[in-house]
Amino acid sequence: MTKRFTLGLLLAVCTVLALAVALTGSPRTEMGGSSGFTLLWGALWTIPFAFVVGLRPLPLRDTLLWGTSYSFWGWLIGPATIAGTLAGRGPLWSIHDFSELFPDLIAYLLFGMVLGAVYPILYRAYIERQALRLPAQLRFAVIRGALAGALVGLIFINRLPQIGLLPLPGMTAAATPPIIFWLLSVAVGIVLSLIVVDSGERAGVGLIRGMVYGLLWWLLVVLTLQPLISGQKVAWTLKSAQPLTDNLLGLMLYSGILAMFYHLITRLQAALFADDVGLSERNEGIGARNLRALGGGVVGSLFGGAAFTFVMAQVGLLPIIAPILGGSGVWFGLLVNFIISVIIGGMYGLLFAQAIDSYSAAIGWGAAYGLFWWIFGPITLLPLLLEGVWKVV
């Protein structure tokens, strides 16, 4: 108990300093409380983090995401609820209130990123009493990250200028050679490798984790560092962040695919250079297991496809997707919709089979996976396949 409380205090000192720096440059309205209240609440909210996480040597890839999500709840409970109640206005939960509190939200999310980054360092130094050292597999991880960044950079080479990879002042998409964006993609892959290093997760978990990294990159780089480097104010208001929404969706798609490529390269390395790839202790072969996962995903896709078909029929989208396979009409569009559903469902089974151990986990991963396909499908792929027909909708 004492160690957890002391660790919480140490975390509070480090993270409140980060929150103070964030509030200094934040265009906040103090609608969510004064700076003093925000700092005090940030310190108080940080201390329980050591109790929530528990005294465990968690990797940076976990603490970074947990710290960010924990800070979101801190913003929702503190500035959005307690501050409004203390001011006599009640919880600030309306759309207008949230837009006014958007700068506080950005500040808290960055504060959560610092919380997640500092936790493994303080845990090792204070709880384990060990000197800080780089992970043993870091060199190979950097190579895998650079390779993943290079491959995904080639796939996205025509879209890289539009997804927020412009961290240097004076760089414009029109005047910058494509090779520069490709090199930036390699650099982003290396940054991802420093966070993930060596993870034994399924590819689907890596995909969702990568999407969250894209969100964090958007907050830290696109909304914060790029404006500061260019001598401008941070884009922390809802009005200034809205034009950058396309960067957010592009970064989430790019980072998700980047993380999945990194995972696949990691598994390929293990298969090629390890004496034991971990199959000897399984009760069934990898082929049988994957076929079972594929079948479960396909069966689930039939139910999900039926529900989605009802929505598409109501809004008249079935005839519009029919040309994807060269047909026309409602019934051909229905066929196309179920083919797409089966493909997506089968991939869901393969990517998330080992990550699902309950109905809640299945729903959670399914919702996140659906978000990925919303970005990759209607927003990205369909306009390309339909050559402008989608824009008519």
C-alpha positions as CSV (number, residue, x, y, z in Angstrom):
1,M,0.0,0.0,0.0
2,T,2.8,2.4,1.0
3,K,4.8,1.7,-2.2
4,R,1.7,2.3,-4.4
5,F,0.9,5.6,-2.7
6,T,4.5,6.7,-2.9
7,L,4.7,5.7,-6.6
8,G,1.5,7.6,-7.2
9,L,3.0,10.7,-5.6
10,L,6.1,10.5,-7.8
11,L,3.9,10.1,-10.8
12,A,1.8,13.1,-9.7
13,V,4.9,15.3,-9.5
14,C,6.1,14.4,-13.0
15,T,2.7,14.5,-14.7
16,V,1.5,17.8,-13.1
17,L,4.6,19.5,-14.4
18,A,3.6,18.3,-17.9
19,L,0.0,19.4,-17.3
20,A,1.2,22.9,-16.2
21,V,3.3,23.2,-19.4
22,A,0.2,22.1,-21.5
23,L,-2.0,24.7,-19.7
24,T,0.5,27.5,-20.3
25,G,0.0,27.3,-24.1
26,S,-3.6,26.1,-24.1
27,P,-6.3,28.5,-25.5
28,R,-8.6,27.3,-22.7
29,T,-11.6,29.4,-21.4
30,E,-11.4,28.2,-17.8
31,M,-14.9,26.9,-18.2
32,G,-13.7,23.7,-16.7
33,G,-12.2,25.4,-13.7
34,S,-9.2,27.7,-13.1
35,S,-5.7,26.5,-13.8
36,G,-5.2,25.9,-10.1
37,F,-8.2,23.6,-10.0
38,T,-7.1,21.8,-13.1
39,L,-3.6,21.2,-11.7
40,L,-4.9,20.1,-8.3
41,W,-7.3,17.7,-9.9
42,G,-4.6,16.4,-12.2
43,A,-2.4,15.6,-9.2
44,L,-5.2,14.0,-7.2
45,W,-6.4,12.0,-10.2
46,T,-2.8,10.7,-10.9
47,I,-2.2,9.1,-7.5
48,P,-4.9,6.4,-7.9
49,F,-3.3,5.3,-11.2
50,A,-0.7,3.3,-9.3
51,F,-3.6,1.5,-7.5
52,V,-5.6,0.9,-10.7
53,V,-2.7,-0.4,-12.7
54,G,-1.2,-2.3,-9.8
55,L,2.4,-2.9,-9.1
56,R,3.3,-4.7,-12.3
57,P,6.2,-4.2,-14.7
58,L,4.0,-3.2,-17.6
59,P,5.6,-2.4,-21.0
60,L,5.4,1.1,-22.5
61,R,2.9,0.0,-25.2
62,D,0.4,-0.8,-22.4
63,T,1.0,2.1,-20.0
64,L,0.9,4.7,-22.8
65,L,-2.6,3.7,-23.9
66,W,-3.8,3.1,-20.3
67,G,-2.5,6.5,-19.2
68,T,-4.2,8.2,-22.1
69,S,-7.6,6.6,-21.5
70,Y,-7.2,7.2,-17.7
71,S,-6.6,10.9,-18.3
72,F,-9.8,11.0,-20.5
73,W,-11.9,9.9,-17.6
74,G,-10.0,12.4,-15.4
75,W,-11.1,15.2,-17.8
76,L,-14.7,13.9,-17.9
77,I,-15.0,13.6,-14.1
78,G,-13.0,16.7,-13.3
79,P,-13.4,19.7,-15.7
80,A,-16.5,18.4,-17.3
81,T,-18.4,17.4,-14.2
82,I,-16.9,18.5,-10.8
83,A,-15.8,22.0,-12.0
84,G,-19.2,22.7,-13.6
85,T,-21.0,21.5,-10.4
86,L,-18.8,23.6,-8.2
87,A,-19.5,26.7,-10.4
88,G,-23.3,26.1,-10.0
89,R,-23.9,25.1,-13.6
90,G,-24.1,21.4,-13.1
91,P,-22.3,18.9,-15.3
92,L,-20.9,20.4,-18.5
93,W,-22.1,17.6,-20.8
94,S,-23.7,19.5,-23.7
95,I,-22.2,19.7,-27.2
96,H,-21.5,23.4,-26.6
97,D,-19.8,22.7,-23.3
98,F,-17.7,20.0,-24.8
99,S,-16.6,22.3,-27.6
100,E,-15.6,24.9,-25.0
101,L,-13.7,22.2,-23.0
102,F,-11.9,20.8,-26.0
103,P,-8.6,22.5,-25.1
104,D,-8.8,21.0,-21.6
105,L,-9.4,17.6,-23.2
106,I,-6.2,17.9,-25.3
107,A,-4.2,19.0,-22.3
108,Y,-5.4,16.1,-20.3
109,L,-4.7,13.6,-23.1
110,L,-1.2,14.8,-23.4
111,F,-0.9,14.7,-19.6
112,G,-2.0,11.0,-19.9
113,M,0.6,10.3,-22.5
114,V,3.3,11.6,-20.1
115,L,1.7,9.5,-17.3
116,G,1.9,6.4,-19.4
117,A,5.5,7.1,-20.5
118,V,6.8,7.9,-17.0
119,Y,5.2,4.9,-15.2
120,P,7.5,2.2,-16.5
121,I,10.5,4.4,-15.7
122,L,9.5,5.1,-12.1
123,Y,8.4,1.6,-11.6
124,R,11.8,0.2,-12.5
125,A,13.7,2.8,-10.6
126,Y,11.6,2.9,-7.4
127,I,9.9,-0.5,-7.1
128,E,12.5,-2.8,-8.7
129,R,15.5,-0.6,-7.7
130,Q,17.1,-1.4,-11.0
131,A,19.1,0.9,-13.3
132,L,17.3,1.9,-16.4
133,R,18.5,0.1,-19.5
134,L,17.3,-0.4,-23.1
135,P,15.4,-3.6,-23.9
136,A,17.6,-6.4,-25.2
137,Q,15.6,-6.7,-28.4
138,L,15.6,-3.0,-29.2
139,R,18.0,-3.2,-32.1
140,F,16.0,-5.8,-33.9
141,A,12.8,-4.0,-33.1
142,V,14.2,-0.8,-34.7
143,I,15.1,-2.7,-37.9
144,R,11.6,-4.2,-38.0
145,G,10.0,-0.8,-37.5
146,A,12.1,0.8,-40.2
147,L,11.2,-2.0,-42.6
148,A,7.5,-1.8,-41.7
149,G,7.6,2.0,-42.2
150,A,9.3,1.6,-45.6
151,L,6.7,-0.9,-46.8
152,V,3.7,1.0,-45.6
153,G,5.3,4.2,-46.9
154,L,5.4,2.7,-50.4
155,I,1.7,1.8,-50.1
156,F,0.7,5.3,-48.9
157,I,3.3,7.2,-51.0
158,N,0.6,9.3,-52.7
159,R,-1.3,10.1,-49.5
160,L,1.6,10.7,-47.0
161,P,1.5,14.5,-47.6
162,Q,-2.1,14.6,-46.5
163,I,-1.9,12.6,-43.3
164,G,0.2,14.9,-41.2
165,L,3.8,13.7,-41.7
166,L,5.1,17.3,-42.1
167,P,7.0,17.9,-38.8
168,L,9.5,20.5,-40.2
169,P,8.9,24.2,-40.7
170,G,8.7,25.3,-44.3
171,M,7.8,21.8,-45.6
172,T,4.9,21.9,-48.0
173,A,3.4,19.0,-49.8
174,A,3.8,20.6,-53.3
175,A,7.5,21.5,-52.8
176,T,8.7,18.4,-51.0
177,P,10.0,15.4,-52.9
178,P,8.1,12.1,-52.3
179,I,11.3,10.5,-51.0
180,I,11.2,12.8,-48.0
181,F,7.7,11.6,-47.0
182,W,8.9,8.0,-47.5
183,L,11.8,8.6,-45.1
184,L,9.4,10.2,-42.6
185,S,7.4,7.0,-42.9
186,V,10.5,5.0,-42.0
187,A,11.1,7.3,-39.0
188,V,7.5,6.8,-37.8
189,G,8.0,3.1,-38.1
190,I,11.1,3.4,-35.9
191,V,9.1,5.4,-33.3
192,L,6.5,2.7,-33.3
193,S,9.1,0.0,-32.7
194,L,10.5,1.9,-29.7
195,I,7.1,1.8,-28.1
196,V,6.0,-1.8,-29.1
197,V,9.5,-3.5,-29.1
198,D,8.5,-7.2,-29.0
199,S,4.8,-8.0,-28.5
200,G,3.2,-11.4,-28.6
201,E,-0.2,-10.0,-29.4
202,R,-2.4,-11.1,-32.3
203,A,-2.2,-9.0,-35.5
204,G,-5.7,-7.6,-34.8
205,V,-4.7,-6.3,-31.4
206,G,-1.7,-4.6,-33.0
207,L,-4.0,-3.1,-35.7
208,I,-6.3,-1.5,-33.1
209,R,-3.3,-0.4,-31.0
210,G,-1.8,1.2,-34.1
211,M,-5.0,3.2,-34.7
212,V,-4.8,4.6,-31.2
213,Y,-1.2,5.5,-31.9
214,G,-2.4,7.4,-34.9
215,L,-4.8,9.4,-32.7
216,L,-2.0,10.2,-30.3
217,W,0.3,11.3,-33.2
218,W,-2.5,13.6,-34.3
219,L,-2.8,15.1,-30.9
220,L,1.0,15.5,-30.2
221,V,2.3,16.3,-33.7
222,V,-0.5,17.7,-35.9
223,L,-2.3,19.7,-33.3
224,T,0.7,20.7,-31.1
225,L,4.2,20.3,-32.4
226,Q,3.7,21.3,-36.0
227,P,2.0,24.6,-35.2
228,L,4.6,25.4,-32.5
229,I,7.5,24.7,-34.9
230,S,5.9,26.9,-37.5
231,G,5.5,29.8,-35.0
232,Q,1.7,29.4,-34.7
233,K,-0.6,28.7,-31.8
234,V,-1.5,25.1,-31.0
235,A,-4.6,23.9,-32.7
236,W,-6.4,22.9,-29.5
237,T,-9.8,24.6,-30.2
238,L,-12.5,22.6,-31.8
239,K,-12.7,25.2,-34.6
240,S,-9.0,24.9,-35.5
241,A,-9.0,21.1,-35.1
242,Q,-12.0,20.4,-37.4
243,P,-10.1,21.2,-40.7
244,L,-7.5,18.6,-39.6
245,T,-10.0,15.8,-39.2
246,D,-8.8,14.3,-42.5
247,N,-5.3,14.1,-41.0
248,L,-6.8,12.2,-38.0
249,L,-8.5,9.6,-40.1
250,G,-5.5,9.2,-42.4
251,L,-3.1,8.8,-39.5
252,M,-5.4,6.2,-37.8
253,L,-5.6,4.1,-41.0
254,Y,-1.9,4.5,-41.7
255,S,-0.8,3.7,-38.2
256,G,-3.1,0.7,-37.9
257,I,-1.7,-0.8,-41.1
258,L,1.8,0.1,-40.0
259,A,1.4,-1.7,-36.6
260,M,0.0,-4.8,-38.4
261,F,2.9,-4.9,-40.8
262,Y,5.3,-4.6,-37.8
263,H,3.5,-7.5,-36.1
264,L,3.7,-9.6,-39.3
265,I,7.4,-8.9,-39.7
266,T,8.0,-9.8,-36.1
267,R,6.3,-13.1,-36.5
268,L,8.2,-13.7,-39.7
269,Q,11.5,-13.1,-37.9
270,A,10.5,-15.6,-35.2
271,A,9.5,-18.2,-37.7
272,L,12.7,-17.8,-39.7
273,F,15.3,-17.5,-36.9
274,A,13.8,-19.2,-33.9
275,D,14.3,-23.0,-33.2
276,D,10.9,-23.2,-31.6
277,V,8.1,-21.1,-32.9
278,G,5.7,-22.1,-30.1
279,L,3.6,-24.7,-31.8
280,S,4.8,-27.8,-30.0
281,E,2.6,-27.2,-26.9
282,R,-0.6,-26.6,-28.9
283,N,-3.3,-29.3,-28.9
284,E,-4.2,-28.6,-32.5
285,G,-2.3,-27.5,-35.5
286,I,-2.1,-23.9,-36.7
287,G,-4.1,-24.7,-39.8
288,A,-7.0,-26.3,-37.9
289,R,-7.0,-23.4,-35.4
290,N,-7.1,-20.8,-38.1
291,L,-9.8,-22.6,-40.0
292,R,-11.9,-22.7,-36.9
293,A,-11.3,-19.0,-36.3
294,L,-12.1,-18.2,-39.9
295,G,-15.4,-20.2,-39.7
296,G,-16.4,-18.4,-36.6
297,G,-15.8,-15.0,-38.2
298,V,-17.7,-16.0,-41.3
299,V,-20.7,-17.1,-39.2
300,G,-20.6,-13.9,-37.2
301,S,-20.4,-11.9,-40.4
302,L,-23.7,-13.3,-41.6
303,F,-25.5,-11.9,-38.6
304,G,-23.6,-8.6,-38.8
305,G,-24.1,-8.4,-42.5
306,A,-27.9,-8.9,-42.1
307,A,-28.1,-6.1,-39.6
308,F,-26.0,-3.8,-41.8
309,T,-28.0,-4.7,-44.9
310,F,-31.2,-3.4,-43.2
311,V,-29.5,0.0,-42.6
312,M,-28.1,0.1,-46.2
313,A,-31.5,-0.7,-47.6
314,Q,-33.2,2.1,-45.6
315,V,-30.8,4.7,-46.9
316,G,-30.7,3.3,-50.5
317,L,-27.0,2.3,-50.6
318,L,-27.4,-1.2,-52.0
319,P,-27.7,-0.2,-55.7
320,I,-24.7,2.2,-55.3
321,I,-22.3,-0.5,-54.1
322,A,-23.4,-3.0,-56.9
323,P,-20.9,-1.6,-59.5
324,I,-18.0,-2.7,-57.3
325,L,-18.3,-6.2,-58.9
326,G,-19.6,-4.9,-62.2
327,G,-23.4,-5.4,-61.5
328,S,-26.4,-3.2,-60.8
329,G,-29.6,-3.2,-58.9
330,V,-30.7,-3.8,-55.3
331,W,-30.3,-7.6,-55.4
332,F,-26.8,-7.5,-56.8
333,G,-25.9,-4.8,-54.3
334,L,-27.2,-7.2,-51.6
335,L,-24.9,-9.9,-52.9
336,V,-21.9,-7.5,-52.9
337,N,-22.7,-6.5,-49.3
338,F,-22.7,-10.1,-48.1
339,I,-19.5,-10.9,-49.9
340,I,-17.8,-7.9,-48.2
341,S,-19.3,-8.9,-44.9
342,V,-17.9,-12.5,-45.2
343,I,-14.4,-11.2,-46.1
344,I,-14.4,-8.7,-43.2
345,G,-15.8,-11.3,-40.8
346,G,-13.3,-14.0,-41.8
347,M,-10.5,-11.6,-41.2
348,Y,-11.9,-10.6,-37.8
349,G,-11.8,-14.3,-36.8
350,L,-8.2,-14.7,-37.9
351,L,-7.0,-11.5,-36.4
352,F,-8.7,-11.6,-33.0
353,A,-9.4,-15.3,-32.3
354,Q,-6.9,-15.6,-29.4
355,A,-7.7,-12.1,-28.0
356,I,-11.4,-12.9,-27.4
357,D,-12.1,-14.8,-24.2
358,S,-15.6,-13.3,-23.4
359,Y,-18.6,-11.7,-25.0
360,S,-17.5,-8.2,-23.8
361,A,-14.0,-8.7,-25.4
362,A,-15.7,-9.8,-28.6
363,I,-17.9,-6.7,-28.6
364,G,-15.0,-4.4,-27.8
365,W,-12.6,-5.7,-30.4
366,G,-15.5,-5.9,-32.9
367,A,-16.4,-2.2,-32.4
368,A,-12.8,-1.1,-32.8
369,Y,-12.4,-3.3,-35.8
370,G,-15.6,-1.8,-37.3
371,L,-14.1,1.7,-36.8
372,F,-11.0,0.6,-38.8
373,W,-13.2,-0.6,-41.7
374,W,-15.3,2.5,-41.6
375,I,-12.2,4.5,-42.2
376,F,-10.7,2.1,-44.7
377,G,-14.0,1.3,-46.5
378,P,-16.5,4.1,-47.0
379,I,-14.0,6.9,-46.5
380,T,-11.0,5.5,-48.4
381,L,-11.6,2.5,-50.5
382,L,-15.2,2.9,-51.8
383,P,-14.5,6.3,-53.4
384,L,-11.6,4.8,-55.3
385,L,-13.6,1.7,-56.4
386,L,-16.7,3.7,-57.4
387,E,-14.8,6.5,-59.1
388,G,-16.8,9.4,-57.8
389,V,-20.3,7.7,-57.7
390,W,-20.0,7.5,-53.9
391,K,-19.7,11.3,-53.8
392,V,-23.2,11.6,-55.2
393,V,-24.7,10.1,-52.1
